[in-house]
Amino acid sequence: MQNNRKPRILKLIYTIPPVYFTGLAFLFSLLISCAPAQIFPEFSTKKVHHFEMVNIGGLKQAILINGNRTDNPVMVFLHGGPGFPMLPFKPFSESMRHLEDQYTIVYWEQRGTGKSLTRSLDRETMNLEQFVSDTREVVDFVRDYLGVDKVYLWGHSWGSNIGAIYASRYPETLHAYISTGQSVDPFRNERLAYEFVEKKAKADNNRRALSQLADIDSIPENYTLQNALTVRKWVYRYGGIVYENRDERPYIDLREIKTILTTPVYSLGVRLNLLRNPYFSAEELWDDLMEINLFEQAPRIDVPVFFLVGRHDIIVSYALAWEYFEELEAPKGKKIIWFEESAHRPFAEERKKFLEVMKQMIPEYTREGFTIEQNSSAN
């Protein structure tokens, strides 16, 4: 594939395959039967629990704060997508439930996502700079509300683009920057994903995959949504999104769709928005997304940096994450931790190791400082 020019339009949720929305029409009837409640009853007994639609960058955006101790450090989570619904999933996941013993977690649905997708949203604000600015306002809100000077910042996938840029600009607000699925140069990633599938398909003589790849116009300006979904389908099949048990979970997962359309944390209006605008964020942010290059935009981060990288991550290239880690200036220390049995989601595929790193290693290194920079090979 060539990458000398960028595509004009690619309706693509970059790191999370958006084809799970294919079954939305099939499940439309669920919308009618669901109560429009917008509550988090499972979290009402937590020591720290707060939900608010906060004015961030001129738009009411959803912020949920959960924790099991009032004296724990605070961690702000930047979700992936862009535009992937977060509130029905992340706060209820086992990894997050365990992390809430160690940290007070801030779940923020970014503009254009879930409860933060409204008619009042100005499309002109859907740009990378606005998202970095929004992050600053969210961090400041949290610091004020919880009475802390600094927070930990964890960016996943698309959120790691925002996170790295934010950390490079505003280190005075952070204890440390942490990433999973560290995105570096999304445009290069498109080519690498295509090449990965092509190599795998040739190796096992997968005629169907090769035939579908042959139909893809590799000229960037002609690269379409269907092209991207085709590549991602095979990236998934070859373990570049979920490394283990990928054949047991369908690429188009109706269970996720059902969760989105029945969750009590979303009103009927929010569900209808998701139904009507499943690719809103990706469409609006695509031009900015294709221009991201962290080698240039975040070459230095003046807080401790931790990359938690799945060895088999192709959807957000582990190789590019390693390349960026090698070049990143991090005077306060940097560490890359490899998850050998994971692809894009080490927090789900290697939960025990992930929790050990997040609950023990990161606080220890942040508190006591780095003595050795970990530069284990990317191969």
C-alpha positions, -999 to +999 in steps of 0.1 A: +000+000+000+011+035-007+009+062+020+020+094+002-015+109+003-042+108+029-077+096+023-104+122+018-131+105+039-129+071+057-158+064+079-138+044+104-137+040+141-099+036+141-091+012+169-125-004+177-141-022+147-174-003+141-191-031+123-207-042+155-233-015+146-244-037+117-270-054+139-285-022+152-316-024+130-322-060+142-322-048+178-341-016+173-372-030+190-351-032+222-350+006+224-388+008+227-390-016+256-362-002+277-368+023+305-349+056+299-332+056+333-298+072+336-285+059+368-256+038+382-273+019+410-245-007+413-220+020+424-242+038+450-224+022+480-189+032+469-169+055+491-165+078+462-193+080+436-203+110+416-220+114+382-224+148+365-229+163+331-202+189+333-197+219+310-165+210+292-154+232+263-189+247+260-207+213+259-222+192+287-201+160+289-206+129+310-182+123+339-185+094+363-162+091+393-159+058+413-136+047+440-135+025+472-113+048+493-114+085+498-076+088+501-067+069+469-048+087+441-070+097+411-067+083+376-084+098+346-092+073+318-092+084+282-113+059+262-107+047+226-127+049+195-130+077+187-166+076+197-168+041+211-196+040+238-178+036+272-202+040+301-221+007+295-188-012+295-157+001+313-171+010+348-186-025+349-156-044+338-137-067+362-104-049+357-119-015+366-136-028+396-103-041+409-085-009+400-111+011+420-095-004+452-063+013+443-074+044+425-104+067+423-112+063+386-126+091+364-146+078+334-152+106+309-173+101+277-156+124+252-176+148+231-194+130+203-195+098+224-225+083+242-241+107+266-218+135+253-233+133+218-261+158+216-277+181+191-260+211+207-226+197+197-209+220+172-192+199+145-165+225+142-153+215+177-146+179+166-109+183+162-078+171+180-069+204+196-104+206+211-101+171+226-067+181+242-083+212+256-113+192+269-089+169+286-073+199+304-108+210+316-117+175+328-085+172+347-090+206+363-125+198+372-114+166+389-086+182+407-109+208+421-138+184+429-116+158+446-091+183+461-060+168+445-030+185+429-022+158+404-038+128+387-026+097+368-036+098+332-043+066+313-050+067+276-062+037+256-060+035+218-074+067+203-073+081+239-035+075+239-031+101+211-048+127+233-031+114+264+005+116+251-001+151+237-017+163+269+011+148+290+037+165+269+020+199+274+007+198+310+031+176+330+025+197+361-010+183+365+001+146+363+018+120+385+024+098+355+012+090+320+001+054+312-010+040+279-025+007+265-026+003+228-004+034+223-013+050+190+015+069+173+009+074+136-026+062+125-019+067+088+012+044+089-008+020+110-033+015+081-006+003+058+010-020+085-024-036+092-030-043+055+005-058+051+000-079+082-032-095+068-016-099+033+014-118+048-008-140+070-032-148+042-004-158+018+012-180+045-019-201+049-032-198+013-063-180+025-078-173-010-108-156+004-088-130+023-064-125-006-093-120-029-108-094-007-075-076-003-071-076-041-103-057-044-090-029-021-077+002-039-045+009-020-043+045-032-051+064+000-076+088-015-096+059-027-095+039+005-131+034+017-149+024+049-156-010+034-119-015+026-110-006+062-136-030+076-124-058+054-088-053+067-100-052+103-121-083+099-089-102+089-068-085+115-092-098+140-092-133+124-054-134+126-052-123+163-043-087+159-071-074+181-079-103+205-050-127+206-066-157+224-101-172+219-109-149+190-127-177+172-151-181+201-163-145+199-178-132+166-163-102+149-198-086+149-209-092+185-246-088+190-241-090+227-222-057+227-250-041+206-276-054+230-257-040+260-255-006+244-292-006+235-304-018+269-281-003+294-299+018+321-271+044+320-283+056+286-316+073+280-337+065+250-325+096+233-288+086+237-296+052+222-313+068+193-283+090+188-260+060+187-283+043+162-284+074+139-248+084+142-226+053+149-197+068+130-201+105+140-168+109+158-147+090+133-162+109+104-156+143+120-121+135+134-108+116+104-087+144+088-071+152+122-066+115+130-047+109+098-024+138+105-014+127+140+023+120+144+035+118+180+071+118+170+065+155+162+036+164+184+047+148+217+085+141+214+091+147+252+070+140+283+082+153+316+065+128+339+071+091+344+058+072+313+045+037+312+036+018+279+016-014+285+018-031+251+003-062+237+029-082+218+004-091+191-014-057+188-018-050+151-049-028+151-027-002+169+007-013+159+030-026+187+059-019+164+051+018+161+046+020+199+080+005+204+096+029+179+080+059+196+090+046+231+126+044+219+127+080+206+106+095+234+124+119+257+113+112+292+136+127+318+115+114+347+118+079+334+100+056+310+092+019+310+076-004+285+059-036+298+052-063+272+021-085+275+031-116+256-003-132+254-022-100+244-031-080+214-050-047+218-065-052+252-040-064+278-063-053+306-088-080+294-065-107+280-039-107+308-059-092+336-038-105+365-005-091+351-022-059+341-036-053+376-002-061+392+015-035+370-012-009+376-015-014+413+021-021+423+047-013+397+034+021+386+029+036+420+063+023+432+082+037+402+063+069+403+070+074+440+106+062+442+118+071+407+134+050+379+168+034+383+169+015+350+151+023+318+135-008+304+144-012+268+135-048+261+134-057+224+102-052+204+108-085+185 
